Every structure is written in structure tokens, then in C-alpha cells.
Amino acid sequence: MAQESRRKDGVFCAATSALSALSLLAPALLRGEGLMAVGMLWRVPPWTAVLKAQAGSGVLADQLLYFLPWRQFLREELLAGRLPLWNPYLLGGVPFAACVQAAPFFPVNLLLFWLPAAPFSLVAAFLKIFFSGFFTALHVRRLGVSREGASLAGLAFSLGGFMVAWLGHPQTNTACLLPALFWAAGRLSDEPGPRSASVLGLFIGLALLGGHPPTMLHVFSVLAAYAFFLGARVPSPGRRRLIAYSALALLAGACLAAPALLPYIEYVRLSSTPAASELLARWNTRLSPWLGLHLLMPLASGSPARGAEVLAGVFGLERGSNFIERAAWTGALPLLLAGVAVVRRRSDGTILFHFGLAAAGLAAALGIPPLPWVWENLPGYSAVNPTRLLLAWNFGVAVLAGIGWDCCMKSDGREKRRLTLMAAGCVASVALAYAWKIWGAAAELTASEISFALSEEVYFAVEAGIALWLVWRFDRLRRFGLIFAGLALLRYSWDVNASAAPELAYPPTPAIAAIRSTIGEGRFFGLGAAVEPNLGMPFGLRDSRGRDFIVPSRYERLVTGDVGDFGFYSGSTVLPPTWPLLSIGVVAATARTAAAVPKSWTAIHQGDVSVYRSPVAPKRALFVPQARAADSEAVLAAVRDPAFDMSRMLWLDDGPVAAPQRRARGQARIVEDGVDRVVVDVDSDGPGWLLLLDNWFPGWEATVDAAPARVRRGDYAFRAVEVPGGQSRVRFVYRPRSFWLGVAAAFAAACALGAVFLRR
């Protein structure tokens, strides 16, 4: 009977979570659109000439500029039967297996690769919302809460601000698994054993594959706190066993994620990320005190879906405090029920833990002292934006709301009425403060902005009033609680994520066609906003720029002479002086930046983006007769010298080189130009060197006429191989040892977990 009851409760919670996810996606489904932010592509030249202007805020631009191009690159390669480990289209080539924010090995991305962009966006969003809501409900059910209360907690978290605002970002790949981690950790605490440890290990591995290291750090920090809380409640004889199984679960999870983690660690060591993080001082990021208003009135300063945050200036909100950064609402009813739980069961350890979790998340977002000092001096946290700990606020409040549901069912009414009256006073104060702020700025606002503010205040008053009434008469009205909470959350959620028709996902333009017909084996460069970095990827265009969040430090230093610019190459208005080394043969420019194009370049297309061709056809493969060895700083200075001729002298900084007997002449020609493989034919009248102007990186192997050859680091950042005289064929293949070691570790972990589950 108990098992049957648990099954029914699980079905009820699953149905509630599925219904909430479908309701969130219903508007896009009915319009035949995808949950994609590409509708704002009309702002980006050259699409300004072919797309109509649409509403939508730029706060979701990362989906357009980063995540969707990566996802389409992965899809096209997998459909062609290749697993892409290298991305040749950005920054002279970068390791795609290590591009953690692309999350190429996250199961949703890997298993649903065959879906086009629009349906994939809907399925991925459904799975995130469903799993976050379902496992929140399971976690709260494990705490002894009724299935209705557990379902309310699932609604509050899955349709809450963090999950909805970051839905199209890799943050929610990991965030949606936080409830599953809590549930699995609680299950392991209840029944320490191999099977419980295997479940926890599986979820740890999935969370590590999610694709956003800062969110991983936050999620696992919160999980560690919960593990300590659970461990402290276990009697001493069983604590060692619990610790041992927890360690095994962590090891198994890390091994499952090793194909992504090991390449990422290797890439970070060779990148400029540490320097950029130090200069950004992310540890000092904090949100405006007006965050409190936005927890109660999520659209108080505007709506991304309606074009802009029209009232942000009224509240003095900084750019870093944009809508999605401060999105953490849970709805009026869940927030009120969370207050009931804290008041009624304030001595309960579970209540205190989840209350502390929510309070810590809110304090971190506001930068309450001494937390900024702690983040600055805590390894790992100094490079992470602490405002994203609003995830902990969302989750803590959602769990407390579920517990508060049962508290209201068992309440004698006195404390409930007292809390309701206090909440009514708070609601009135917030409404008055908002009205006073808008009134003070009325002279600077348009009629539509004032109308928007008034409508939001009215809606807030109505929502809060109904929530207070439901709690006051909970014994009679609780059957409407789930419906009301869901509808209230959906009203905000529908106003956040942009949707667009499938045909708006990077349609071809005349400027793109001009670049494709001219670029050859070289790369292009966009000045200013012309063809933003990464947007050449859907068309197979190699870009000397790129947004990868991680930049090879040698490549950045070669271009700028320094490292640490987080926005490296995101909007340069001048052609880099080392452009021949970057193999740039085509430049795209807008009217504002066309003057920066050298006069010797030829215009081949005119429009909102003008396209210019180099006077010399770019070559990525060159025969160089002589090589000289020096230390890294001397090589960097030599190749950045304007008089440097890369066709005459090759500089090496990874070991000695023998002097050539005579100065040979020759040429090189790329005959196969793949993603993880490049083949070059060399013809010379004597020995020399092949220089391939693609980034040097560990894992690249070479053969010369089928004989293994060492890949040297040439001209500071590129690949070089010594070749004999005559005709020879050089093959470059990317076989990163870090990835294959990760595959072996993941295979061993998967076999071990499978053996545990198959045990009788």
C-alpha cells in the first residue's frame, strides 16, 4: 500500500511538472516558433538589411551570439558522422571539446543533436523545467511534505526567476539538477549503499557536464553544505560509511564528466582566463538594493519581451544589474507560504537549513559585508559572479513554500492570521514605495511607460491580495492554490524568453555570400559590429575573432601584445597590425568603420555591410626555408615587428633547431581542410619548414609522408613541421590525450555504475 501511494504521489508530481513546462512553452508552440533569441538578429549587420525590426531586449543576446552557433556547429558535424573535438572557425582554431559553455557532451545536447534549432530549443527547455520541478517535488516529499505541497515547491522553483531567465543558457543545464542532487544526497543519507551512491554519482556527472563552471561551483558548494548538514544528523557509527559512499559518488561523477573536464582544465592552463578574471574582479559584483522590489514585482522596471527595461533608470539600476541577473522571483503565494513555514517551525533543523540557504543566496547577490572580502580571498570564488547565488535563494524559498503548505493545513489559525496581517502591511508598503518612485520620475517618463508601471502595480496588488486571501482561508481554498501559483508564475515567465520563427536563425545575406565566395582558405575580420564574432560559424566561415569565453593566451598576446581582455576581439574598430599572420583575406565593415580598411583593399560588396578583399590572397600554409630558435618573449617581439616576413624566417620557442645548409625555395597547398584534420602538400627544392597558421595546441599530431613528425610551435602561436626537399604530404590530426583519457575514465565509471544497478 505504501509503495502504491508513493507511486501515485510521483505520478502527480510528474504530471504537475510536465503541465507547467508545457504551459510555459505553449505560446511558442502555438505560433510555430522556437524558444530562441534570434529575433534580435535584425540589429546585427548584415541582417539589418534583410530582417524586420522586432521587439526584444538585448539581455538575451548571448543565446544569439554564443550558444546557438556552437549548437549548430555540433549538430552539423554529428550529422556528417564526425564528433568535433576542434573548432576551426574561431580565433585561429580552438579546442571544441574544451569549450565548456558549449556543453557538447551534456546529454540533452548530445542525444538530441539531430533536431533543428527551433524544436531543439523547445524540447531542451521542457526537459529543464520538468526535471527541476519534478526533483524539487521529490526532495520536498522526502522531507515528509504532502504531494500538493511538494508540487507547489516544484512550481516555485521550475517557474521561478533563475530557471526561467537563464533557460536558454548553460547555467540552467546544471541548475536544473540541483534538486536532483539534493534528493539523491538525502536518499544516500537515508540508505547508505552502492545503489544510492550510484544515483548521486550519476547526477553529479550530469551536473559537471552542464557547461557553466561558475554555476557548477555554486551548485556543488550548496550541495556540500547540505551534505554536511545531513552528515551531522547521522549517528557516529554510520557516518564513516556515509562519507565513504559520498566520496565514491563524487569520484564516479567526476569520471563520468572527464571527457569534458580534462580538456577544459588543459585549455584553462593555456588561456588568458585567469588574467581576465583577475582584472574583472567578479568577486565584487553586486546587485542594487532594489532587488528586493524585483523579488515581489519581477517586472517592476520593465520586460525583456516588450523591448527594453523601460523603467530601469528610475531605480538607478546599473548595467550589470540587468533583468536576467536579478531575476529571482518565486511568486507571492510561495513567498508567503515560505514565511509561514519559518514562523511555524523555526526550531526545525531542516527549516533552518533551507532558510539559511535562501538568506545566504540573497546576501551574496546584494554583496552584504563581509561576503565580498570572502569571495575575493576564496580560491575559485574570486573569479565567479556571486549574484548568481540567487539560485540558492530560489531553491530555498521553493522548498520552504512546500513545507509552508502543510503548515497552513495544520495551523490553528492564530499565527497564520498574524503573519497574514504582517504580509499585508509589507505588500502595502511595497506598493506605496513603488508608486512614490514612479510619481517622482513621472516628468521624465512617457505615457506608455507610466501606463506600464501602473499596470504592474495593479497586477502586484491583485496577486498579493489573492495570495493573502488563500492563506487566510487555506482550509477552504487550498484546492485553488496550485492553479493560482502556476498562473501567477506563468504570467511573469511568458514575458521573459524570446521566441522566433525557425527561418530567422541566421538567414543568408548578400554580404555573407560575398565573404564566402572570396575567403578561400583564409579568414575574415569584422570591424565593429559587422558580422559579430561566432556568427560566421553557421556558414562555415573562419573568423580571426571569436567569442569562446576562453581565449588561447598566445593568440591574444600575438594580436594585442598583452592578455586579460575579457572582451578580446568582440568589437575592434581597427584591423590588427599582425593581420597577415592571422591569415585575414576579407574584411567586413559598416559605414562607421569603413575608414579603417586600408586603401589598398578592394571593395567587392556594398550595403549595410561592405566587404573588402585583401590585395594578396591569404594563405594559411606556407613553406619557410629557414628557422631560428629563441625564447618566447624574443619570438613575440620578432613576429609583431611590422617588418617581419613570415615567408622567409620561422621563429621557434619550444627548443633548439639546426641551421639549414642552404636557402631552399618551395610552396605549400592545403588539399584537405577539415575540422579535426588538415592535409598539406609541400613541394620544395630543399629541406625547410611547413608553417600552418592555425593555433598550436596539445593534441595535434603530424605525419610527413606517413612518418610521424613533431609539431613545433612556430611564430609564437602556430603549428610548424620540418619537411624534406622534394614533394611531401603533411597530415595534421587532432587527437587530444586529455579527451581520450576522459573517455576511458567515463567508460570505466559507466561500467561500474551499470554493474551496481544490475546487481540483484
C-alpha positions, 0 to 999 in steps of 0.5 A: 500500500505504501509503495502504491501511494508513493507511486501515485504521489510521483505520478502527480508530481510528474504530471504537475511538472510536465503541465507547467513546462508545457504551459510555459512553452505553449505560446511558442508552440502555438505560433510555430516558433522556437524558444530562441533569441534570434529575433534580435538578429535584425540589429546585427549587420548584415541582417539589418538589411534583410530582417524586420525590426522586432521587439526584444531586449538585448539581455538575451543576446548571448543565446544569439551570439554564443550558444546557438552557433556552437549548437549548430556547429555540433549538430552539423558535424554529428550529422556528417558522422564526425564528433568535433573535438576542434573548432576551426572557425574561431580565433585561429582554431580552438579546442571544441571539446574544451569549450565548456559553455558549449556543453557538447557532451551534456546529454540533452545536447548530445542525444538530441543533436539531430533536431533543428534549432527551433524544436531543439530549443523547445524540447531542451527547455521542457526537459529543464523545467520538468526535471527541476520541478519534478526533483524539487517535488521529490526532495520536498516529499522526502522531507515528509511534505504532502504531494500538493505541497511538494508540487507547489515547491516544484512550481516555485522553483521550475517557474521561478526567476533563475530557471526561467531567465537563464533557460536558454543558457548553460547555467540552467543545464546544471541548475536544473539538477540541483534538486536532483542532487539534493534528493539523491544526497538525502536518499544516500543519507537515508540508505547508505549503499552502492545503489544510492551512491550510484544515483548521486554519482550519476547526477553529479556527472550530469551536473559537471557536464552542464557547461557553466563552471561558475554555476557548477561551483555554486551548485556543488558548494550548496550541495556540500553544505547540505551534505554536511548538514545531513552528515551531522544528523547521522549517528557516529557509527554510520557516518564513516560509511556515509562519507565513504559512499559520498566520496565514491559518488563524487569520484564516479561523477567526476569520471563520468564528466572527464571527457569534458573536464580534462580538456577544459582544465588543459585549455584553462592552463593555456588561456588568458582566463585567469588574467581576465578574471583577475582584472574583472574582479567578479568577486565584487559584483553586486546587485542594487538594493532594489532587488528586493522590489524585483523579488515581489514585482519581477517586472517592476522596471520593465520586460525583456519581451516588450523591448527594453527595461523601460523603467530601469533608470528610475531605480538607478539600476546599473548595467550589470544589474540587468533583468536576467541577473536579478531575476529571482522571483518565486511568486507571492503565494510561495513567498508567503507560504515560505514565511509561514513555514519559518514562523511555524517551525523555526526550531526545525533543523531542516527549516533552518537549513533551507532558510539559511540557504535562501538568506545566504543566496540573497546576501551574496547577490546584494554583496552584504559585508563581509561576503565580498572580502570572502569571495575575493580571498576564496580560491575559485570564488574570486573569479565567479559572479556571486549574484548568481547565488540567487539560485540558492535563494530560489531553491530555498524559498521553493522548498520552504513554500512546500513545507509552508503548505502543510503548515497552513493545513495544520495551523490553528489559525492564530499565527497564520492570521498574524503573519497574514496581517504582517504580509499585508502591511509589507505588500502595502508598503511595497506598493506605496514605495513603488508608486512614490518612485514612479510619481517622482520620475513621472516628468521624465517618463512617457505615457506608455511607460507610466501606463506600464508601471501602473499596470504592474502595480495593479497586477502586484496588488491583485496577486498579493491580495489573492495570495493573502486571501488563500492563506487566510482561508487555506482550509477552504481554498487550498484546492485553488492554490496550485492553479493560482501559483502556476498562473501567477508564475506563468504570467511573469515567465511568458514575458521573459524568453524570446521566441522566433520563427525557425527561418530567422536563425541566421538567414543568408545575406548578400554580404555573407555570400560575398565573404564566402565566395572570396575567403578561400582558405583564409579568414575574415575580420569584422570591424565593429559590429559587422558580422559579430564574432561566432556568427560566421560559424553557421556558414562555415566561415573562419573568423580571426575573432571569436567569442569562446569565453576562453581565449588561447593566451598566445593568440591574444598576446600575438594580436594585442601584445598583452592578455586579460581582455575579457572582451578580446576581439568582440568589437575592434574598430581597427584591423590588427597590425599582425593581420597577415599572420592571422591569415585575414583575406576579407574584411567586413565593415559598416559605414562607421568603420569603413575608414579603417580598411586600408586603401589598398583593399578592394571593395567587392560588396556594398550595403549595410555591410561592405566587404573588402578583399585583401590585395594578396590572397591569404594563405594559411600554409606556407613553406619557410626555408629557414628557422631560428630558435629563441625564447618566447618573449624574443619570438613575440617581439620578432613576429609583431615587428611590422617588418617581419616576413613570415615567408622567409624566417620561422621563429621557434620557442619550444627548443633548439633547431639546426641551421639549414645548409642552404636557402631552399625555395618551395610552396605549400597547398592545403588539399584537405581542410577539415575540422579535426584534420588538415592535409598539406602538400609541400613541394620544395627544392630543399629541406625547410619548414611547413608553417600552418597558421592555425593555433598550436595546441596539445593534441595535434599530431603530424605525419610527413609522408606517413612518418610521424613528425613533431609539431613545433610551435612556430611564430609564437602561436602556430603549428610548424613541421620540418619537411624534406626537399622534394614533394611531401604530404603533411597530415595534421590530426587532432587527437587530444590525450586529455579527451581520450583519457576522459573517455576511458575514465567515463567508460570505466565509471559507466561500467561500474555504475551499470554493474551496481544497478544490475546487481540483484 
